[in-house]
C-alpha cells in the first residue's frame, strides 16, 4: 500500500485525483498505475484500470488469477468489474469511498456469489494516510474554486481570462488567494508547481512591467530537478487584480503581501529568485523569516536604500515612463530581446488591455526608494545589513550585461553587499530581462544549490 501511495502522489503532481494502485504476483510488483483520466482524456483511466492493463501486458494474459491488487481508494463499480473479469486473487484498498465505493460502501459487488466466487477483499489498510491525501487535494480544489469566484473590488479591475488563452510556453494552471490580511479581498495569482514536500522551493519574483510569464524558461528546469516552484504575480500585474489608482501602490504594502503569501503557503528551503522589482522587494524578505531561506539567485536588480544615488540608467527609465505612460510593453520586450517571437512579446501585454489596467506600470518607477525617508528605504537599509552580516545561505548571481538600467556596474556593487557572493555568471547576450535567457541560468542553479538532504 505504501507503493500505491507513491503512485497516488504521482497523480497529485499531475493534477489528478490522488489515487494509486499496484499489482503484485508472488510477492513481486509487476505493474503500477496512477489516476490519469484528465491527462489521458480517458474516463476509464482510473489507477486500478491503468495497473491492470500494465499487468496483463507484463504477463501476456488478461487473466490475473495469481495476482493481488493494492489501491489507495475503495474501487468503483467500473474497476470492480474489471477486477472480476481479471479474476484477481485478492484486492486490498485503503480509504473507503462513501460516494462511489463498490466494495461495501455504496454496494458490494465482491460479495455477490453469482459475480465473484473467488476474489478476497480487504479494506482499511493505511486508510488514514490514503484519506488525508485525498482530503487535502479536495480541500485545495474547493479553496481554488472559492478564490476563482471571488468578486472584483470596486476600486480594482481584473483582466479577462481570455487574454491569457494559449500563451506560448505557459501551460501551468492558475492559483489564487484573496484572503491574506493585507489584500483586503484583492485576488492575487500565483503559480505553484512541483511536490509540496520538495527538497527545494524556488520562489520566483518578477519586476515591472513583467509578470510570472517571465519565468517560463526557468520553471521547467527547476521542476525537472524535483523542486517546487512558486511564482506570484504582484498585485497590479499578470493575472492578479489591478487597483485603478496609481497612488494605491506602496512599497511597504507590496512587501507585506509577499511576506503573508510566504507564510500562507508555508514555503521552506526556499531559493529566492529575483530580478528588477522582484529584488527591490524580495531582497527584504529573508531577514523576516531566516529559517525559510536556503539560497539566493539574483539577477539584474538593486536595493533602494535611499542613501545612495540611483543609477543613471534607472533614472533614464523613470523619465521615459513619466513621458510615455502608455508605452507598448510588447515592443519594449521585442526591442531588448530580438530572439523572442511576436507571440511571446504579445504575452507580456496580455495583462494590460487598456489604460485602466496599467496603474502599477505608472506607479512602480517613481516608487523606487530614492531618499532616506522614502517608503521602503529604511527596510532596504536593514536588508543591506542582513545580506552583509547575517546571510549564511548560498548565492548565485547572473548578470545580463546588455542591461542599460541595472547592468554590470549596479550588479557589481550589489555583489559586494552580499556576504559570500561568488563571481557572477555573465550572460553576454542578455539585457534587463535576463530570464529570457533563463534556461542555462536555471540549469546552473540546479547544479549549484544544495538540497537539505545533500547536506546530511
Residue, then its C-alpha position, 0 to 999 in steps of 0.5 A: x500500500x505504501x507503493x500505491x501511495x507513491x503512485x497516488x502522489x504521482x497523480x497529485x503532481x499531475x493534477x489528478x485525483x490522488x489515487x494509486x494502485x499496484x499489482x503484485x504476483x508472488x510477492x513481486x510488483x509487476x505493474x503500477x498505475x496512477x489516476x490519469x483520466x484528465x491527462x489521458x482524456x480517458x474516463x476509464x483511466x482510473x489507477x486500478x484500470x491503468x495497473x491492470x492493463x500494465x499487468x496483463x501486458x507484463x504477463x501476456x494474459x488478461x487473466x490475473x488469477x495469481x495476482x493481488x491488487x493494492x489501491x489507495x481508494x475503495x474501487x468503483x463499480x467500473x474497476x470492480x468489474x474489471x477486477x472480476x473479469x481479471x479474476x484477481x486473487x485478492x484486492x486490498x484498498x485503503x480509504x473507503x469511498x462513501x460516494x462511489x465505493x463498490x466494495x461495501x460502501x455504496x454496494x458490494x459487488x465482491x460479495x455477490x456469489x453469482x459475480x465473484x466466487x473467488x476474489x478476497x477483499x480487504x479494506x482499511x489498510x493505511x486508510x488514514x494516510x490514503x484519506x488525508x491525501x485525498x482530503x487535502x487535494x479536495x480541500x485545495x480544489x474547493x479553496x481554488x474554486x472559492x478564490x476563482x469566484x471571488x468578486x472584483x473590488x470596486x476600486x480594482x479591475x481584473x483582466x479577462x481570462x481570455x487574454x491569457x488563452x494559449x500563451x506560448x510556453x505557459x501551460x501551468x494552471x492558475x492559483x489564487x488567494x484573496x484572503x491574506x490580511x493585507x489584500x483586503x479581498x484583492x485576488x492575487x495569482x500565483x503559480x505553484x508547481x512541483x511536490x509540496x514536500x520538495x527538497x527545494x522551493x524556488x520562489x520566483x519574483x518578477x519586476x515591472x512591467x513583467x509578470x510570472x510569464x517571465x519565468x517560463x524558461x526557468x520553471x521547467x528546469x527547476x521542476x525537472x530537478x524535483x523542486x517546487x516552484x512558486x511564482x506570484x504575480x504582484x498585485x497590479x500585474x499578470x493575472x492578479x487584480x489591478x487597483x485603478x489608482x496609481x497612488x494605491x501602490x506602496x512599497x511597504x504594502x507590496x512587501x507585506x503581501x509577499x511576506x503573508x503569501x510566504x507564510x500562507x503557503x508555508x514555503x521552506x528551503x526556499x531559493x529566492x529568485x529575483x530580478x528588477x522589482x522582484x529584488x527591490x522587494x524580495x531582497x527584504x524578505x529573508x531577514x523576516x523569516x531566516x529559517x525559510x531561506x536556503x539560497x539566493x539567485x539574483x539577477x539584474x536588480x538593486x536595493x533602494x536604500x535611499x542613501x545612495x544615488x540611483x543609477x543613471x540608467x534607472x533614472x533614464x527609465x523613470x523619465x521615459x515612463x513619466x513621458x510615455x505612460x502608455x508605452x507598448x510593453x510588447x515592443x519594449x520586450x521585442x526591442x531588448x530581446x530580438x530572439x523572442x517571437x511576436x507571440x511571446x512579446x504579445x504575452x507580456x501585454x496580455x495583462x494590460x488591455x487598456x489604460x485602466x489596467x496599467x496603474x502599477x506600470x505608472x506607479x512602480x518607477x517613481x516608487x523606487x526608494x530614492x531618499x532616506x525617508x522614502x517608503x521602503x528605504x529604511x527596510x532596504x537599509x536593514x536588508x543591506x545589513x542582513x545580506x552583509x552580516x547575517x546571510x549564511x545561505x548560498x548565492x548565485x548571481x547572473x548578470x545580463x550585461x546588455x542591461x542599460x538600467x541595472x547592468x554590470x556596474x549596479x550588479x557589481x556593487x550589489x555583489x559586494x553587499x552580499x556576504x559570500x557572493x561568488x563571481x557572477x555568471x555573465x550572460x553576454x547576450x542578455x539585457x534587463x530581462x535576463x530570464x529570457x535567457x533563463x534556461x542555462x541560468x536555471x540549469x546552473x542553479x540546479x547544479x549549484x544549490x544544495x538540497x537539505x538532504x545533500x547536506x546530511 
